[in-house]
Amino acid sequence: MASIGGPIQQVPPELLTEIFLRFSDIAHDISRKGESAWVLTHVCQLWREIALRTPPLWASFVYTNSTRFPLKLIRTQLALSKREPLLFRVDFACDALIPIQVLLKETIGLCVFDILMEEADRWKNVTLLIPDDALGLFVDIITTSQDEFSLLQSFSIYRQRVLFTDGITIPSSMFIAAPILSTIKLFPFIDVLFPWSQLTEIETSRLPVDVEFMIIRESPFLRKLVTTNRCGLEDLTVPNVQPVIHTALRVFGPMYTSILPHLVLPSLTQLVFDFFVDRDPPDALSDFIGRSGSFLRCLSLLIHLPSPATALPAGFEQQFVNTFSQMHVLVELRVELNFTPMLDHEQDLGPILLDALQSSPLVIPKLEKLEISARRCICSLEDIVGLVQYRWVKAVVSGGGVARLRVVDVECDGLRKMSRDDSFHCMENLRRFKKEGLEFSVVINGAPFDWESYTVGPPRFDSLEASDALDISDTDSVD
């Protein structure tokens, strides 16, 4: 061991310190993040000494209800971190069978939180996982703190086991004394008055549309607002005035189309959007994009479709084309198709989406990355490869005006059968595209399709009957 570790021992301590800090920053696995300082102290005496005298290593930690000796560990980390800003994630989620009143009195959960509250002036990036029926208590402790959260930049709350919603008392305001707070993540949304005017990023769920509109109106520096899961009334009733123009918002994920006519977002570059075909106005998205004049770079669409697909309104494909035709600089397109109610048989993906991407004149000329997720849909590998080839040919002919598709990811429930002749040419084209830089993947029923290893003999050597056509029997149908 001494001979193996010898070269490492010769590295200057200053350089080792920088390496340790870098190691701590890139610990992506949340179960290991925050443990790097402790791991380093067990390697050798030199590493232990360096770790113990490097406060930033100890300022980032994770606590869960499975952590052994949490009080001792957290007290030690807080002491070794000196006055460094704190980045921590604490999980107070407990056994749902035990009343929260018993848990808070007879476990160390609140003891840990009290210790952290004593260092509130050092909070920088904080994530709390809290049982639903304890939310009011935790928020009350935070809001009644006498300390100013002078370093707090990011605050996240994830409510666990959202079952007991009655009797939760929430203060009217929160973090008014957090002068540099810029990011909040609330799952689900807590109806509390935040310092909206200074926030730049908000991620939440179950946000009523009127509150969503209020946040945009009151947050002039907001760059990102993404909402998941619908909640409350879908209609937004506002005075008949000019739409709110917000020039800072770049990433937007609204839950309701009713908010779009009241907004103009010229700086928007990424849009995450749920669209209900049978309920939402067909031109809501295209009208909004045209009115805003924004240069979208990334569009994520979750399209809720009636089933069967034959029930699609007339001109549905043309709606796609009209919407896409305004996206001259869009680089990434993610589309998820959700059939409601669920089907007993598969729909074909091609007529629903692929045809729109091969329209003439060509839409989304700068598209480089395409992701399609289609539950209860079958795909034609031949159609997908044909789409890639079509757009690559357009790229060559245009002389640079059209981009090549570089990444294509498709998830579906099955592949349509092909003849051996078509299978051979399809695979050959895919391999040729890969050599020229295409990243291509297909996931069928949750399992990756290893198309690179799928061999099909040349047609002229084929002595098999048509029954030997490409047949992915375990993925070609839905159980």
ZAMARGU-4260 file (C-alpha; in steps of 0.2 Angstrom, whole numbers, plus 5000, padded with zeros to 4 digits):
<rodrens>
0) 5000/5000/5000 | 5014/5012/5004 | 5022/5010/4987 | 5005/5012/4978 | 5001/5028/4988
5) 5019/5035/4987 | 5016/5046/4972 | 5000/5053/4980 | 5010/5058/4996 | 5021/5069/4985
10) 5007/5080/4979 | 5008/5097/4987 | 4994/5099/5001 | 4987/5115/4992 | 4984/5104/4976
15) 4976/5090/4986 | 4965/5103/4994 | 4959/5109/4977 | 4956/5091/4972 | 4946/5087/4988
20) 4935/5102/4985 | 4932/5097/4967 | 4928/5079/4972 | 4915/5085/4984 | 4907/5096/4971
25) 4905/5082/4959 | 4897/5069/4971 | 4881/5068/4961 | 4874/5053/4970 | 4863/5061/4983
30) 4865/5046/4995 | 4884/5049/4995 | 4884/5068/4993 | 4890/5076/5009 | 4900/5060/5015
35) 4915/5064/5005 | 4924/5074/5019 | 4921/5059/5031 | 4928/5047/5017 | 4944/5057/5015
40) 4948/5056/5033 | 4949/5037/5033 | 4962/5036/5018 | 4978/5041/5027 | 4985/5053/5040
45) 4990/5066/5027 | 4973/5066/5019 | 4964/5067/5036 | 4974/5082/5041 | 4970/5091/5025
50) 4952/5087/5026 | 4950/5093/5044 | 4958/5110/5040 | 4947/5113/5025 | 4931/5120/5031
55) 4922/5121/5014 | 4922/5102/5014 | 4912/5101/5029 | 4899/5114/5024 | 4889/5102/5013
60) 4880/5087/5020 | 4865/5076/5019 | 4854/5070/5034 | 4841/5056/5032 | 4831/5046/5045
65) 4843/5032/5042 | 4859/5042/5046 | 4868/5035/5061 | 4872/5047/5076 | 4865/5062/5066
70) 4866/5074/5081 | 4884/5070/5084 | 4888/5070/5065 | 4880/5087/5061 | 4887/5096/5077
75) 4904/5090/5071 | 4902/5096/5053 | 4895/5112/5059 | 4910/5115/5070 | 4923/5110/5057
80) 4914/5120/5043 | 4919/5136/5054 | 4909/5150/5046 | 4907/5143/5028 | 4890/5145/5020
85) 4880/5129/5022 | 4873/5118/5008 | 4862/5104/5015 | 4848/5092/5012 | 4838/5085/5027
90) 4825/5072/5026 | 4812/5073/5040 | 4800/5060/5031 | 4795/5047/5044 | 4785/5031/5045
95) 4767/5036/5039 | 4759/5024/5052 | 4766/5035/5067 | 4757/5051/5071 | 4768/5066/5068
100) 4765/5073/5085 | 4774/5057/5092 | 4788/5058/5080 | 4792/5076/5083 | 4792/5074/5102
105) 4801/5057/5103 | 4813/5057/5089 | 4828/5068/5085 | 4820/5076/5070 | 4817/5093/5078
110) 4833/5092/5088 | 4842/5092/5071 | 4832/5106/5064 | 4834/5117/5080 | 4853/5114/5078
115) 4852/5120/5060 | 4841/5135/5064 | 4855/5141/5076 | 4866/5143/5060 | 4852/5151/5049
120) 4863/5165/5045 | 4874/5153/5036 | 4861/5144/5025 | 4865/5145/5007 | 4857/5131/4998
125) 4844/5121/5008 | 4832/5107/5004 | 4820/5100/5017 | 4809/5085/5015 | 4795/5087/5027
130) 4779/5076/5032 | 4764/5085/5026 | 4756/5086/5043 | 4772/5094/5050 | 4773/5108/5037
135) 4765/5121/5047 | 4777/5118/5062 | 4793/5119/5052 | 4788/5134/5042 | 4783/5143/5058
140) 4800/5139/5066 | 4808/5147/5050 | 4797/5162/5049 | 4799/5166/5068 | 4818/5165/5068
145) 4826/5181/5074 | 4841/5178/5062 | 4842/5186/5045 | 4845/5173/5031 | 4858/5184/5024
150) 4867/5171/5013 | 4852/5161/5008 | 4851/5159/4989 | 4841/5143/4986 | 4827/5135/4996
155) 4817/5119/4992 | 4803/5110/5002 | 4796/5093/4997 | 4781/5088/5006 | 4780/5070/5010
160) 4765/5058/5012 | 4753/5072/5007 | 4738/5064/5015 | 4733/5076/5030 | 4729/5093/5023
165) 4717/5099/5037 | 4723/5109/5052 | 4739/5115/5044 | 4743/5133/5049 | 4754/5142/5037
170) 4761/5159/5041 | 4756/5173/5028 | 4774/5177/5023 | 4791/5169/5022 | 4809/5174/5020
175) 4806/5192/5019 | 4823/5194/5028 | 4832/5184/5014 | 4840/5198/5004 | 4848/5187/4991
180) 4836/5173/4990 | 4834/5169/4971 | 4828/5151/4969 | 4813/5142/4977 | 4807/5124/4974
185) 4790/5120/4982 | 4782/5103/4979 | 4768/5106/4981 | 4765/5124/4981 | 4764/5133/4998
190) 4753/5148/4998 | 4765/5160/5007 | 4770/5178/5002 | 4788/5176/4996 | 4799/5191/4991
195) 4793/5189/4973 | 4802/5204/4967 | 4819/5197/4969 | 4816/5179/4964 | 4824/5172/4947
200) 4819/5154/4948 | 4803/5145/4954 | 4799/5127/4952 | 4783/5120/4960 | 4767/5109/4957
205) 4749/5111/4960 | 4749/5130/4957 | 4732/5138/4953 | 4732/5148/4937 | 4728/5164/4946
210) 4743/5163/4957 | 4754/5158/4942 | 4749/5174/4934 | 4752/5184/4950 | 4769/5177/4952
215) 4774/5182/4934 | 4767/5200/4936 | 4776/5202/4953 | 4793/5195/4948 | 4801/5206/4936
220) 4818/5197/4937 | 4810/5179/4935 | 4820/5169/4922 | 4812/5152/4926 | 4795/5147/4931
225) 4790/5128/4929 | 4774/5121/4936 | 4769/5102/4936 | 4752/5095/4940 | 4736/5105/4938
230) 4727/5111/4953 | 4711/5122/4955 | 4701/5131/4942 | 4708/5131/4924 | 4701/5148/4919
235) 4710/5164/4922 | 4699/5179/4925 | 4708/5196/4924 | 4703/5213/4919 | 4702/5217/4900
240) 4719/5225/4899 | 4734/5223/4888 | 4744/5207/4891 | 4758/5207/4904 | 4775/5209/4895
245) 4789/5200/4904 | 4806/5203/4897 | 4816/5192/4908 | 4807/5175/4908 | 4817/5162/4898
250) 4811/5145/4904 | 4792/5144/4906 | 4781/5128/4910 | 4763/5134/4912 | 4749/5122/4917
255) 4734/5130/4908 | 4732/5138/4891 | 4720/5151/4899 | 4735/5161/4905 | 4744/5162/4887
260) 4733/5176/4880 | 4738/5187/4895 | 4756/5185/4892 | 4770/5192/4880 | 4787/5184/4883
265) 4799/5190/4871 | 4815/5182/4879 | 4807/5165/4880 | 4820/5151/4875 | 4812/5135/4883
270) 4794/5131/4884 | 4787/5116/4893 | 4769/5114/4889 | 4754/5102/4893 | 4741/5102/4879
275) 4724/5094/4880 | 4718/5091/4862 | 4700/5089/4866 | 4699/5104/4878 | 4712/5117/4874
280) 4710/5130/4860 | 4718/5123/4845 | 4728/5139/4841 | 4733/5143/4859 | 4751/5139/4858
285) 4754/5146/4840 | 4745/5162/4844 | 4756/5164/4860 | 4772/5161/4851 | 4768/5172/4837
290) 4762/5186/4849 | 4778/5185/4859 | 4790/5184/4845 | 4802/5174/4855 | 4816/5163/4848
295) 4813/5146/4856 | 4827/5135/4857 | 4819/5120/4866 | 4801/5115/4866 | 4794/5101/4877
300) 4776/5096/4873 | 4765/5084/4883 | 4750/5081/4872 | 4735/5073/4879 | 4726/5064/4865
305) 4708/5057/4864 | 4707/5039/4859 | 4706/5032/4847 | 4717/5043/4837 | 4703/5043/4823
310) 4694/5055/4835 | 4707/5068/4832 | 4700/5085/4826 | 4701/5088/4808 | 4717/5097/4803
315) 4726/5091/4818 | 4742/5088/4809 | 4741/5106/4801 | 4740/5113/4819 | 4757/5105/4822
320) 4764/5112/4806 | 4757/5130/4810 | 4764/5129/4827 | 4781/5123/4822 | 4782/5135/4807
325) 4785/5149/4819 | 4800/5140/4827 | 4815/5145/4816 | 4829/5143/4828 | 4822/5128/4838
330) 4836/5115/4842 | 4827/5103/4854 | 4810/5096/4852 | 4803/5084/4865 | 4785/5077/4863
335) 4776/5065/4874 | 4760/5058/4868 | 4747/5053/4881 | 4731/5044/4876 | 4716/5047/4887
340) 4708/5035/4891 | 4721/5022/4889 | 4719/5011/4873 | 4717/4993/4872 | 4727/4993/4855
345) 4741/5003/4848 | 4741/5019/4838 | 4753/5022/4824 | 4765/5036/4828 | 4768/5042/4810
350) 4752/5051/4806 | 4751/5059/4823 | 4768/5068/4823 | 4782/5062/4810 | 4772/5068/4795
355) 4772/5085/4802 | 4791/5086/4803 | 4792/5081/4785 | 4780/5095/4778 | 4784/5106/4764
360) 4790/5119/4767 | 4801/5111/4780 | 4797/5117/4798 | 4809/5119/4812 | 4824/5120/4800
365) 4837/5121/4815 | 4831/5105/4824 | 4845/5094/4830 | 4838/5084/4844 | 4821/5075/4844
370) 4814/5065/4858 | 4798/5056/4856 | 4789/5046/4870 | 4773/5038/4865 | 4764/5026/4877
375) 4752/5014/4868 | 4759/5019/4851 | 4769/5008/4839 | 4783/5015/4828 | 4789/5012/4811
380) 4808/5011/4811 | 4807/5014/4793 | 4797/5030/4795 | 4809/5036/4808 | 4825/5033/4798
385) 4815/5040/4783 | 4813/5056/4793 | 4831/5057/4797 | 4836/5054/4779 | 4823/5067/4773
390) 4830/5081/4784 | 4848/5076/4781 | 4845/5078/4762 | 4837/5095/4765 | 4852/5100/4775
395) 4863/5096/4760 | 4852/5104/4748 | 4850/5120/4758 | 4868/5124/4759 | 4868/5127/4778
400) 4850/5133/4780 | 4844/5117/4787 | 4852/5108/4802 | 4855/5089/4802 | 4846/5079/4816
405) 4860/5074/4828 | 4851/5065/4841 | 4835/5055/4840 | 4827/5046/4855 | 4811/5036/4853
410) 4801/5027/4866 | 4786/5017/4861 | 4777/5001/4865 | 4781/4991/4849 | 4789/4992/4831
415) 4779/4989/4816 | 4785/4973/4806 | 4795/4976/4790 | 4800/4965/4776 | 4818/4958/4776
420) 4822/4969/4761 | 4816/4985/4771 | 4824/4979/4787 | 4841/4977/4778 | 4841/4994/4770
425) 4834/5002/4786 | 4849/4995/4797 | 4861/5000/4783 | 4855/5018/4783 | 4856/5018/4802
430) 4874/5012/4803 | 4879/5025/4789 | 4870/5039/4799 | 4879/5034/4815 | 4896/5034/4806
435) 4892/5052/4801 | 4887/5057/4819 | 4869/5052/4822 | 4865/5047/4840 | 4850/5035/4839
440) 4841/5025/4852 | 4824/5016/4853 | 4816/5010/4869 | 4802/4998/4868 | 4791/4994/4883
445) 4805/5000/4894 | 4819/4990/4886 | 4832/4997/4874 | 4832/4990/4857 | 4849/4985/4852
450) 4848/4989/4834 | 4867/4990/4831 | 4868/4971/4835 | 4853/4967/4825 | 4859/4958/4809
455) 4849/4956/4793 | 4856/4947/4778 | 4857/4956/4761 | 4841/4953/4751 | 4850/4944/4737
460) 4855/4930/4750 | 4838/4929/4758 | 4831/4912/4755 | 4818/4914/4769 | 4799/4917/4767
465) 4790/4933/4771 | 4786/4926/4788 | 4805/4929/4793 | 4802/4948/4792 | 4809/4959/4806
470) 4799/4953/4821 | 4802/4959/4838 | 4789/4948/4845 | 4792/4952/4863 | 4790/4971/4860
475) 4778/4971/4845 | 4762/4971/4856 | 4756/4977/4872 | 4751/4965/4886
</rodrens>
